[in-house]
Amino acid sequence: MTKLNKAGMPEFSMWLQAIIVCVFIFFVSFGGSGAKQFYTILTDMGNISTSFPYIFLIGAFPFFKRRTDLERPFVFFKNRIITNIIVVVVLIVLIGGIGFSAVQPFLDHDYQTGFWTIGGPIIFGLIAWLFLIQAHHRQRKI
C-alpha cells in the first residue's frame, strides 16, 4: 500500500482509492433513499475534511508575516493590524462554517449523519496516520 512509484507517489494506494470512490459513486447514483443519505454523509465529511486544514494555514499566516528573513518580491498585506483582523475574521467564519456543518445534522435529529460527519474524517485521518507510521517504519528498516 505504501510502495512508491518512480514519481514518488503511492500508485497502488491511489488507484485503490479511485476504484473505491468510483464504486461508491456508482452505488449512490443508482440507489434509493439510503443512497441519498450515504451521499449526504460523504458530502458532509468531504466538506469538513477539506476545510479543516485551512484553519492551520490561516492561523499560521500572521507568524509567517512576522518573519523578516524571507525575500518577498510581492507583499499584499502590509499593515500588521489589518492582517491580524482579517485572519481573525476568516478564522471565525471558517470555524463557524465547520461547526455548523457538524452540528446541523444533530439539530435535524439525524444522528447517523451527524456521527459520520464528525467521526468519518477522524476515523479516516487515523487510518491515514497509521499508514504513514507503517511507511516510516518500513523506510527505517531499509
DSSP file with accessible surface (Angstrom, degrees, kcal/mol):
  #  RESIDUE AA STRUCTURE BP1 BP2  ACC     N-H-->O    O-->H-N    N-H-->O    O-->H-N    TCO  KAPPA ALPHA  PHI   PSI    X-CA   Y-CA   Z-CA
    1    1 A M              0   0   81      0, 0.0    12,-0.5     0, 0.0    13,-0.1   0.000 360.0 360.0 360.0 -30.8    0.0    0.0    0.0
    2    2 A T        +     0   0   30     10,-0.1     2,-0.2    11,-0.1     9,-0.1   0.362 360.0 126.1-105.8   6.2    2.8    2.4    0.7
    3    3 A K        -     0   0  178      7,-0.1     9,-0.4     1,-0.1     8,-0.3  -0.460  53.7-138.7 -68.1 131.3    5.2    1.4   -2.1
    4    4 A L        -     0   0   85     -2,-0.2    -1,-0.1     6,-0.2    -2,-0.1  -0.676   7.5-139.4 -94.7 144.8    6.2    4.5   -4.1
    5    5 A N    >   -     0   0   53      4,-2.6     3,-2.1    -2,-0.3    -1,-0.1  -0.184  45.1 -78.5 -86.6-170.0    6.5    4.6   -7.9
    6    6 A K  T 3  S+     0   0  218      1,-0.3    -1,-0.0     2,-0.1    -2,-0.0   0.739 132.1  54.8 -67.3 -19.6    9.2    6.4   -9.8
    7    7 A A  T 3  S-     0   0   76      2,-0.2    -1,-0.3     0, 0.0    -3,-0.0   0.396 120.0-108.2 -90.6   1.4    7.4    9.7   -9.3
    8    8 A G  S <  S+     0   0   42     -3,-2.1    -2,-0.1     1,-0.3    -4,-0.1   0.723  78.7 127.1  81.4  21.4    7.4    9.2   -5.5
    9    9 A M  S    S-     0   0   88     -6,-0.0    -4,-2.6     4,-0.0     2,-2.1  -0.876  70.9-116.8-113.0 145.6    3.7    8.6   -5.3
   10   10 A P     >  +     0   0   42      0, 0.0     4,-2.3     0, 0.0     5,-0.2  -0.520  42.0 177.3 -77.8  80.8    1.9    5.6   -3.7
   11   11 A E  H  > S+     0   0   96     -2,-2.1     4,-2.5    -8,-0.3     5,-0.2   0.891  71.3  49.9 -58.1 -47.4    0.5    4.5   -7.0
   12   12 A F  H  > S+     0   0  128     -9,-0.4     4,-2.6     1,-0.2    -1,-0.2   0.932 112.1  48.2 -60.9 -44.2   -1.3    1.3   -5.8
   13   13 A S  H  > S+     0   0   30    -12,-0.5     4,-2.6   -10,-0.3    -1,-0.2   0.894 111.4  50.2 -63.5 -39.7   -3.0    3.1   -2.9
   14   14 A M  H  X S+     0   0   88     -4,-2.3     4,-2.4     2,-0.2    -1,-0.2   0.908 112.0  46.7 -67.8 -41.0   -4.1    5.9   -5.2
   15   15 A W  H  X S+     0   0  160     -4,-2.5     4,-2.5     2,-0.2    -2,-0.2   0.912 112.7  50.6 -66.1 -40.9   -5.6    3.5   -7.8
   16   16 A L  H  X S+     0   0   61     -4,-2.6     4,-2.5    -5,-0.2    -2,-0.2   0.931 111.1  48.2 -62.2 -43.6   -7.3    1.5   -5.0
   17   17 A Q  H  X S+     0   0  130     -4,-2.6     4,-2.6     1,-0.2     5,-0.2   0.919 111.0  51.1 -62.6 -42.3   -8.8    4.7   -3.6
   18   18 A A  H  X S+     0   0   44     -4,-2.4     4,-2.5     2,-0.2    -2,-0.2   0.914 110.7  48.6 -63.3 -40.8  -10.0    5.8   -7.0
   19   19 A I  H  X S+     0   0   98     -4,-2.5     4,-2.5     2,-0.2    -2,-0.2   0.933 111.6  49.2 -65.3 -43.8  -11.7    2.4   -7.6
   20   20 A I  H  X S+     0   0   77     -4,-2.5     4,-2.6     1,-0.2    -2,-0.2   0.934 112.1  48.3 -62.5 -43.5  -13.4    2.5   -4.2
   21   21 A V  H  X S+     0   0   67     -4,-2.6     4,-2.8     1,-0.2    -1,-0.2   0.920 111.0  50.9 -63.7 -42.0  -14.7    6.1   -4.8
   22   22 A C  H  X S+     0   0   85     -4,-2.5     4,-2.5     2,-0.2    -1,-0.2   0.907 110.2  49.4 -62.7 -40.9  -16.0    5.1   -8.3
   23   23 A V  H  X S+     0   0   64     -4,-2.5     4,-2.6     2,-0.2     5,-0.2   0.930 111.5  49.3 -63.5 -43.8  -17.8    2.1   -6.8
   24   24 A F  H  X S+     0   0   85     -4,-2.6     4,-2.6     1,-0.2     5,-0.2   0.938 112.1  47.8 -59.6 -46.8  -19.3    4.3   -4.1
   25   25 A I  H  X S+     0   0  100     -4,-2.8     4,-2.5     1,-0.2    -1,-0.2   0.907 110.6  52.7 -62.9 -39.2  -20.4    6.9   -6.7
   26   26 A F  H  X S+     0   0  115     -4,-2.5     4,-1.5    -5,-0.2    -2,-0.2   0.945 112.4  43.6 -60.9 -48.1  -21.9    4.1   -8.9
   27   27 A F  H  < S+     0   0  130     -4,-2.6     4,-0.5     1,-0.2    -1,-0.2   0.874 114.0  50.7 -68.1 -35.7  -24.0    2.7   -6.0
   28   28 A V  H >< S+     0   0   26     -4,-2.6     3,-0.8    -5,-0.2    -1,-0.2   0.906 108.0  53.9 -66.8 -38.6  -25.1    6.2   -4.9
   29   29 A S  H 3< S+     0   0   81     -4,-2.5    -1,-0.2     1,-0.2    -2,-0.2   0.849 119.1  32.3 -65.4 -34.2  -26.1    7.1   -8.4
   30   30 A F  T 3< S+     0   0  159     -4,-1.5    -1,-0.2    -5,-0.2    -2,-0.2   0.268 102.7  97.7-109.4  12.3  -28.4    4.0   -8.8
   31   31 A G    <   -     0   0   42     -3,-0.8    -3,-0.1    -4,-0.5    -4,-0.0  -0.300  65.0-124.6 -92.9 180.0  -29.5    3.6   -5.2
   32   32 A G     >  -     0   0   57     -2,-0.1     4,-1.6     3,-0.0     3,-0.2   0.187  62.4 -44.3 -99.6-139.3  -32.7    4.7   -3.4
   33   33 A S  H  > S+     0   0  108      1,-0.2     4,-2.0     2,-0.2     5,-0.2   0.831 135.0  57.8 -68.1 -32.1  -33.2    6.9   -0.3
   34   34 A G  H  > S+     0   0   47      1,-0.2     4,-2.2     2,-0.2    -1,-0.2   0.884 105.5  50.9 -63.2 -36.6  -30.4    5.1    1.5
   35   35 A A  H  > S+     0   0   16     -3,-0.2     4,-2.6     2,-0.2    -2,-0.2   0.871 106.3  55.1 -68.2 -35.0  -28.0    6.1   -1.2
   36   36 A K  H  X S+     0   0  155     -4,-1.6     4,-2.2     2,-0.2    -2,-0.2   0.924 109.5  46.1 -63.8 -42.0  -29.2    9.7   -0.9
   37   37 A Q  H  X S+     0   0   62     -4,-2.0     4,-2.5     2,-0.2    -2,-0.2   0.910 111.5  52.4 -67.0 -38.8  -28.3    9.6    2.8
   38   38 A F  H  X S+     0   0   73     -4,-2.2     4,-2.6     1,-0.2    -2,-0.2   0.914 109.4  49.3 -62.0 -42.2  -25.0    8.0    2.1
   39   39 A Y  H  X S+     0   0  136     -4,-2.6     4,-2.7     2,-0.2    -1,-0.2   0.904 109.6  52.2 -63.4 -39.7  -24.2   10.7   -0.4
   40   40 A T  H  X S+     0   0   52     -4,-2.2     4,-2.7     2,-0.2    -2,-0.2   0.922 110.1  48.6 -61.6 -43.6  -25.2   13.4    2.1
   41   41 A I  H  X S+     0   0   13     -4,-2.5     4,-2.8     2,-0.2     5,-0.2   0.937 112.2  48.3 -62.6 -46.0  -22.8   11.8    4.7
   42   42 A L  H  X S+     0   0   54     -4,-2.6     4,-2.5     1,-0.2    -2,-0.2   0.911 112.7  48.8 -62.0 -40.9  -20.0   11.6    2.1
   43   43 A T  H  X S+     0   0   48     -4,-2.7     4,-2.6     2,-0.2    -2,-0.2   0.934 112.5  47.3 -65.1 -44.6  -20.6   15.3    1.1
   44   44 A D  H  X S+     0   0   33     -4,-2.7     4,-2.2     2,-0.2     5,-0.2   0.915 112.9  48.7 -63.5 -43.2  -20.6   16.5    4.7
   45   45 A M  H  X S+     0   0   20     -4,-2.8     4,-2.8    -5,-0.2     5,-0.2   0.914 112.0  49.9 -62.9 -40.6  -17.5   14.5    5.6
   46   46 A G  H  X S+     0   0   26     -4,-2.5     4,-2.0    -5,-0.2     5,-0.2   0.903 108.6  52.4 -64.5 -39.8  -15.8   15.9    2.5
   47   47 A N  H  X S+     0   0   74     -4,-2.6     4,-1.3     2,-0.2    -1,-0.2   0.926 115.1  40.6 -61.9 -44.9  -16.8   19.5    3.4
   48   48 A I  H  X S+     0   0   17     -4,-2.2     4,-2.3     1,-0.2    -2,-0.2   0.943 115.3  49.3 -70.8 -45.3  -15.3   19.2    6.9
   49   49 A S  H  < S+     0   0   56     -4,-2.8    -1,-0.2     1,-0.2    -2,-0.2   0.803 114.6  44.7 -69.8 -26.4  -12.2   17.3    6.0
   50   50 A T  H  < S+     0   0   86     -4,-2.0     4,-0.3    -5,-0.2    -1,-0.2   0.761 116.6  45.7 -86.5 -22.5  -11.3   19.7    3.2
   51   51 A S  H >X S+     0   0   36     -4,-1.3     3,-1.1    -5,-0.2     4,-0.5   0.807  97.5  71.9 -85.0 -31.8  -12.0   22.8    5.2
   52   52 A F  H >X S+     0   0  101     -4,-2.3     3,-1.7     1,-0.3     4,-0.7   0.875  89.5  57.2 -58.9 -42.5  -10.2   21.8    8.4
   53   53 A P  H 3> S+     0   0   72      0, 0.0     4,-1.7     0, 0.0     3,-0.5   0.809  95.2  67.6 -62.0 -24.7   -6.6   22.2    7.2
   54   54 A Y  H <> S+     0   0  130     -3,-1.1     4,-3.0    -4,-0.3     5,-0.3   0.770  87.8  67.3 -66.5 -23.3   -7.2   25.8    6.2
   55   55 A I  H <X S+     0   0   31     -3,-1.7     4,-2.4    -4,-0.5    -1,-0.2   0.943 105.0  42.1 -58.9 -46.0   -7.6   26.6    9.9
   56   56 A F  H  X S+     0   0  136     -4,-0.7     4,-1.7    -3,-0.5    -2,-0.2   0.903 115.0  50.4 -68.2 -40.4   -3.9   25.8   10.4
   57   57 A L  H  X S+     0   0  114     -4,-1.7     4,-0.8     2,-0.2    -2,-0.2   0.944 115.4  41.3 -64.3 -46.8   -2.8   27.6    7.2
   58   58 A I  H >< S+     0   0   36     -4,-3.0     3,-0.7     1,-0.2    -2,-0.2   0.904 113.6  53.5 -69.2 -40.1   -4.7   30.8    8.0
   59   59 A G  H 3< S+     0   0   23     -4,-2.4     4,-0.4    -5,-0.3    -1,-0.2   0.820 108.5  50.6 -64.8 -27.7   -3.7   30.7   11.7
   60   60 A A  H 3X S+     0   0   48     -4,-1.7     4,-2.1     1,-0.2     3,-0.3   0.669  88.2  85.9 -83.3 -15.3    0.0   30.4   10.6
   61   61 A F  H <X S+     0   0   62     -4,-0.8     4,-2.6    -3,-0.7     5,-0.2   0.900  85.9  50.3 -58.3 -46.1   -0.2   33.4    8.3
   62   62 A P  H  > S+     0   0   12      0, 0.0     4,-1.3     0, 0.0    -1,-0.2   0.894 111.5  50.0 -61.2 -34.9    0.5   36.2   10.9
   63   63 A F  H  > S+     0   0  132     -4,-0.4     4,-0.6    -3,-0.3    -2,-0.2   0.873 110.0  50.7 -69.3 -35.9    3.5   34.2   12.1
   64   64 A F  H >< S+     0   0   97     -4,-2.1     3,-1.0     1,-0.2    -1,-0.2   0.904 107.7  53.4 -64.6 -40.8    4.8   33.9    8.6
   65   65 A K  H 3< S+     0   0   50     -4,-2.6    -1,-0.2     1,-0.2    -2,-0.2   0.807 101.6  60.2 -65.5 -28.1    4.3   37.6    8.0
   66   66 A R  H 3< S+     0   0  109     -4,-1.3     2,-0.3    -5,-0.2    -1,-0.2   0.701  80.8 102.1 -73.7 -19.6    6.5   38.4   11.1
   67   67 A R    <<  -     0   0  120     -3,-1.0     3,-0.2    -4,-0.6    -3,-0.0  -0.496  46.8-177.9 -69.7 130.9    9.5   36.6    9.7
   68   68 A T        +     0   0  139     -2,-0.3    -1,-0.1     1,-0.1    -3,-0.0   0.474  68.3  77.2-105.7  -4.1   12.0   39.1    8.3
   69   69 A D  S    S+     0   0  109      2,-0.1     2,-0.4     0, 0.0    -1,-0.1   0.368  77.9  90.1 -90.4   7.5   14.5   36.6    7.0
   70   70 A L  S    S-     0   0   62     -3,-0.2     2,-0.5     2,-0.0     0, 0.0  -0.823  75.4-126.7-107.5 141.7   12.5   35.8    3.8
   71   71 A E        -     0   0  181     -2,-0.4    -2,-0.1     2,-0.0    -3,-0.0  -0.736  26.2-172.9 -84.6 126.0   12.6   37.6    0.5
   72   72 A R        -     0   0   65     -2,-0.5     3,-0.1     1,-0.1    -2,-0.0  -0.902  13.8-176.3-123.1 103.4    9.2   38.7   -0.6
   73   73 A P  S    S+     0   0  127      0, 0.0     2,-0.4     0, 0.0    -1,-0.1   0.763  80.2  32.1 -70.7 -21.0    9.0   40.1   -4.1
   74   74 A F        -     0   0  160      0, 0.0     2,-0.5     0, 0.0     0, 0.0  -0.987  66.1-174.2-139.9 126.5    5.3   40.9   -3.7
   75   75 A V        +     0   0   49     -2,-0.4     3,-0.1     1,-0.1    -3,-0.0  -0.979   9.9 170.5-124.1 120.6    3.6   41.9   -0.4
   76   76 A F  S    S+     0   0  151     -2,-0.5     2,-0.8     1,-0.2    -1,-0.1   0.879  72.7  51.7 -93.5 -49.1   -0.2   42.4   -0.4
   77   77 A F        +     0   0   60      1,-0.2    -1,-0.2     5,-0.0     3,-0.0  -0.811  60.3 159.2 -93.0 109.3   -0.9   42.8    3.3
   78   78 A K        +     0   0  174     -2,-0.8     2,-0.5    -3,-0.1    -1,-0.2   0.770  51.8  75.1-102.2 -29.4    1.4   45.5    4.6
   79   79 A N     >  -     0   0   84      1,-0.2     4,-2.2     2,-0.0     5,-0.2  -0.750  65.9-153.7 -91.4 123.9   -0.3   46.6    7.8
   80   80 A R  H  > S+     0   0  146     -2,-0.5     4,-2.4     1,-0.2     5,-0.2   0.877  92.8  50.8 -64.9 -39.4    0.1   44.1   10.7
   81   81 A I  H  > S+     0   0  118      2,-0.2     4,-2.4     1,-0.2    -1,-0.2   0.935 111.8  46.6 -67.5 -43.7   -3.1   45.1   12.5
   82   82 A I  H  > S+     0   0   87      2,-0.2     4,-2.7     1,-0.2     5,-0.2   0.905 111.0  53.5 -65.3 -39.2   -5.2   44.8    9.4
   83   83 A T  H  X S+     0   0    4     -4,-2.2     4,-2.5     1,-0.2    -2,-0.2   0.940 110.4  46.7 -58.9 -46.8   -3.6   41.4    8.6
   84   84 A N  H  X S+     0   0   50     -4,-2.4     4,-2.4     2,-0.2    -2,-0.2   0.884 111.6  51.1 -65.9 -37.3   -4.4   40.2   12.1
   85   85 A I  H  X S+     0   0   99     -4,-2.4     4,-2.6     2,-0.2     5,-0.2   0.938 111.3  47.7 -64.8 -44.3   -8.0   41.4   11.9
   86   86 A I  H  X S+     0   0   66     -4,-2.7     4,-2.7     1,-0.2     5,-0.2   0.921 111.5  50.9 -62.4 -42.7   -8.5   39.7    8.5
   87   87 A V  H  X S+     0   0   14     -4,-2.5     4,-2.6    -5,-0.2    -1,-0.2   0.934 111.2  48.0 -61.5 -44.4   -7.0   36.5    9.9
   88   88 A V  H  X S+     0   0   80     -4,-2.4     4,-2.5     2,-0.2    -2,-0.2   0.933 113.0  47.9 -63.3 -44.5   -9.4   36.6   12.9
   89   89 A V  H  X S+     0   0   80     -4,-2.6     4,-2.5     1,-0.2     5,-0.2   0.938 113.6  46.8 -63.0 -45.2  -12.4   37.2   10.8
   90   90 A V  H  X S+     0   0   59     -4,-2.7     4,-2.8     1,-0.2     5,-0.2   0.911 112.3  50.4 -65.4 -40.4  -11.6   34.4    8.3
   91   91 A L  H  X S+     0   0   37     -4,-2.6     4,-3.0    -5,-0.2     5,-0.3   0.917 110.3  50.0 -63.1 -41.3  -10.9   32.0   11.2
   92   92 A I  H  X S+     0   0  113     -4,-2.5     4,-2.5     2,-0.2     5,-0.2   0.935 113.6  45.5 -62.6 -45.2  -14.2   32.8   12.8
   93   93 A V  H  X S+     0   0  103     -4,-2.5     4,-2.6     2,-0.2    -2,-0.2   0.934 116.1  46.1 -63.8 -44.7  -16.1   32.3    9.5
   94   94 A L  H  X S+     0   0   34     -4,-2.8     4,-2.5     2,-0.2     5,-0.2   0.944 115.8  43.6 -65.6 -48.7  -14.2   29.1    8.8
   95   95 A I  H  X S+     0   0   90     -4,-3.0     4,-2.9    -5,-0.2    -1,-0.2   0.899 114.3  52.0 -65.5 -38.1  -14.6   27.6   12.2
   96   96 A G  H  X S+     0   0   27     -4,-2.5     4,-3.0    -5,-0.3     5,-0.2   0.922 109.9  48.7 -62.7 -42.9  -18.2   28.7   12.3
   97   97 A G  H  X S+     0   0   37     -4,-2.6     4,-2.2     2,-0.2    -2,-0.2   0.924 113.7  45.6 -63.0 -44.1  -18.9   27.0    9.0
   98   98 A I  H  X S+     0   0   23     -4,-2.5     4,-1.9     2,-0.2    -2,-0.2   0.926 114.1  50.1 -64.5 -43.1  -17.3   23.8   10.1
   99   99 A G  H  X S+     0   0   31     -4,-2.9     4,-2.4    -5,-0.2     5,-0.2   0.930 111.6  46.3 -61.7 -46.1  -19.1   23.9   13.4
  100  100 A F  H  X S+     0   0  150     -4,-3.0     4,-2.5     1,-0.2    -1,-0.2   0.874 110.4  54.0 -66.7 -35.3  -22.5   24.5   11.8
  101  101 A S  H  < S+     0   0   44     -4,-2.2    -1,-0.2    -5,-0.2    -2,-0.2   0.868 113.7  43.2 -63.6 -34.8  -21.8   21.7    9.2
  102  102 A A  H  < S+     0   0   13     -4,-1.9     4,-0.4    -5,-0.2    -2,-0.2   0.847 119.5  41.3 -78.9 -33.7  -21.1   19.4   12.1
  103  103 A V  H >X S+     0   0   68     -4,-2.4     4,-1.9    -5,-0.2     3,-0.7   0.812  95.7  77.8 -86.2 -29.9  -24.0   20.5   14.3
  104  104 A Q  H 3X S+     0   0   86     -4,-2.5     4,-1.8     1,-0.3     6,-0.2   0.866  91.0  52.5 -54.1 -45.3  -26.8   20.8   11.7
  105  105 A P  H 34>S+     0   0    9      0, 0.0     5,-3.1     0, 0.0    -1,-0.3   0.895 109.7  50.6 -60.3 -34.6  -27.5   17.0   11.4
  106  106 A F  H X45S+     0   0   73     -3,-0.7     3,-1.4    -4,-0.4    -2,-0.2   0.881 107.4  52.8 -69.1 -36.0  -27.9   16.8   15.2
  107  107 A L  H 3<5S+     0   0  107     -4,-1.9    -1,-0.2     1,-0.3    -3,-0.1   0.824 109.5  49.6 -66.6 -29.2  -30.3   19.8   15.1
  108  108 A D  T 3<5S-     0   0  105     -4,-1.8    -1,-0.3    -5,-0.2    -2,-0.2   0.324 117.3-117.0 -87.6   5.6  -32.3   17.9   12.5
  109  109 A H  T < 5S+     0   0  136     -3,-1.4     2,-0.9     1,-0.2    -3,-0.2   0.768  73.7 135.7  60.9  29.1  -32.3   14.8   14.7
  110  110 A D     >< +     0   0   54     -5,-3.1     4,-2.2    -6,-0.2    -1,-0.2  -0.720  23.0 168.2-102.4  79.3  -30.3   12.9   12.0
  111  111 A Y  H  >  +     0   0  134     -2,-0.9     4,-2.8     1,-0.2     5,-0.2   0.814  68.6  57.0 -69.7 -31.8  -27.8   11.3   14.4
  112  112 A Q  H  > S+     0   0  108      2,-0.2     4,-2.3     1,-0.2     5,-0.2   0.951 110.8  43.1 -65.1 -47.7  -26.3    8.9   12.0
  113  113 A T  H  > S+     0   0    2      1,-0.2     4,-2.4     2,-0.2    -2,-0.2   0.916 114.7  51.6 -62.6 -41.3  -25.3   11.7    9.5
  114  114 A G  H  X S+     0   0    0     -4,-2.2     4,-1.7     2,-0.2     5,-0.3   0.915 109.6  49.0 -61.9 -43.4  -24.1   13.8   12.5
  115  115 A F  H  X S+     0   0  111     -4,-2.8     4,-3.7     1,-0.2     5,-0.4   0.946 116.0  41.9 -62.0 -47.6  -21.9   11.0   13.8
  116  116 A W  H  X S+     0   0   90     -4,-2.3     4,-1.6     3,-0.2    -1,-0.2   0.813 107.9  60.9 -73.9 -27.2  -20.3   10.2   10.4
  117  117 A T  H  < S+     0   0    0     -4,-2.4    -1,-0.2    -5,-0.2    -2,-0.2   0.912 121.5  24.6 -62.7 -40.5  -19.9   13.9    9.6
  118  118 A I  H  X S+     0   0   71     -4,-1.7     4,-1.0    -5,-0.2    -2,-0.2   0.895 129.5  42.3 -88.8 -46.9  -17.7   14.3   12.6
  119  119 A G  H  X S+     0   0   12     -4,-3.7     4,-3.2    -5,-0.3     5,-0.2   0.822 102.6  67.0 -74.4 -31.8  -16.4   10.8   13.1
  120  120 A G  H  X S+     0   0    0     -4,-1.6     4,-3.0    -5,-0.4     5,-0.3   0.946 102.8  43.1 -58.3 -54.1  -15.7    9.9    9.5
  121  121 A P  H  > S+     0   0   27      0, 0.0     4,-2.1     0, 0.0    -1,-0.2   0.877 115.9  50.8 -61.1 -33.7  -12.9   12.4    8.9
  122  122 A I  H  X S+     0   0  101     -4,-1.0     4,-2.4     2,-0.2    -2,-0.2   0.948 112.9  45.0 -66.7 -46.6  -11.4   11.5   12.3
  123  123 A I  H  X S+     0   0   66     -4,-3.2     4,-2.3     1,-0.2    -3,-0.2   0.946 116.5  44.7 -62.7 -48.3  -11.5    7.8   11.5
  124  124 A F  H  X S+     0   0  118     -4,-3.0     4,-2.4    -5,-0.2    -1,-0.2   0.857 111.8  53.9 -67.5 -32.1  -10.1    8.1    8.0
  125  125 A G  H  X S+     0   0   39     -4,-2.1     4,-2.4    -5,-0.3    -1,-0.2   0.909 108.8  48.8 -64.9 -41.1   -7.5   10.5    9.3
  126  126 A L  H  X S+     0   0   91     -4,-2.4     4,-2.4     2,-0.2    -2,-0.2   0.896 110.2  51.3 -64.8 -40.0   -6.4    7.9   11.9
  127  127 A I  H  X S+     0   0   74     -4,-2.3     4,-2.2     2,-0.2    -2,-0.2   0.936 111.4  47.4 -62.5 -44.6   -6.2    5.3    9.2
  128  128 A A  H  X S+     0   0   58     -4,-2.4     4,-2.2     1,-0.2    -2,-0.2   0.898 110.6  52.5 -62.9 -39.3   -4.0    7.5    7.0
  129  129 A W  H  X S+     0   0  149     -4,-2.4     4,-2.6     2,-0.2    -1,-0.2   0.906 107.9  51.0 -63.5 -40.4   -1.8    8.3   10.0
  130  130 A L  H  X S+     0   0  109     -4,-2.4     4,-2.5     2,-0.2    -2,-0.2   0.907 109.5  50.5 -63.8 -39.9   -1.4    4.5   10.7
  131  131 A F  H  X S+     0   0   79     -4,-2.2     4,-2.4     2,-0.2    -1,-0.2   0.900 110.4  50.4 -62.4 -39.1   -0.4    4.0    7.0
  132  132 A L  H  X S+     0   0   88     -4,-2.2     4,-2.6     2,-0.2    -2,-0.2   0.927 110.3  48.5 -65.1 -43.9    2.1    6.9    7.4
  133  133 A I  H  X S+     0   0   80     -4,-2.6     4,-2.5     1,-0.2    -2,-0.2   0.923 111.9  50.2 -61.0 -43.1    3.6    5.3   10.6
  134  134 A Q  H  X S+     0   0   73     -4,-2.5     4,-2.3     2,-0.2    -2,-0.2   0.911 110.3  49.7 -63.1 -41.1    3.8    2.0    8.8
  135  135 A A  H  X S+     0   0   19     -4,-2.4     4,-2.2     2,-0.2    -2,-0.2   0.922 111.9  47.7 -64.9 -42.4    5.6    3.6    5.8
  136  136 A H  H  X S+     0   0   85     -4,-2.6     4,-1.8     1,-0.2    -1,-0.2   0.892 110.8  52.4 -65.0 -37.4    8.1    5.4    8.1
  137  137 A H  H  X S+     0   0   97     -4,-2.5     4,-1.2     1,-0.2    -2,-0.2   0.907 110.4  47.5 -65.0 -41.9    8.7    2.1    9.9
  138  138 A R  H  X S+     0   0  121     -4,-2.3     4,-1.2     1,-0.2    -1,-0.2   0.878 109.5  53.5 -67.2 -36.2    9.4    0.3    6.7
  139  139 A Q  H  < S+     0   0  114     -4,-2.2    -1,-0.2     1,-0.2    -2,-0.2   0.848 105.3  54.3 -67.8 -33.2   11.8    3.1    5.5
  140  140 A R  H  < S+     0   0  203     -4,-1.8    -1,-0.2     1,-0.2    -2,-0.2   0.837 104.9  54.3 -68.5 -32.3   13.8    2.8    8.7
  141  141 A K  H  <        0   0  160     -4,-1.2    -1,-0.2    -5,-0.1    -2,-0.2   0.814 360.0 360.0 -69.5 -29.1   14.3   -0.9    8.1
  142  142 A I     <        0   0  180     -4,-1.2    -3,-0.1    -3,-0.1    -4,-0.0   0.363 360.0 360.0 -80.6 360.0   15.7   -0.3    4.6
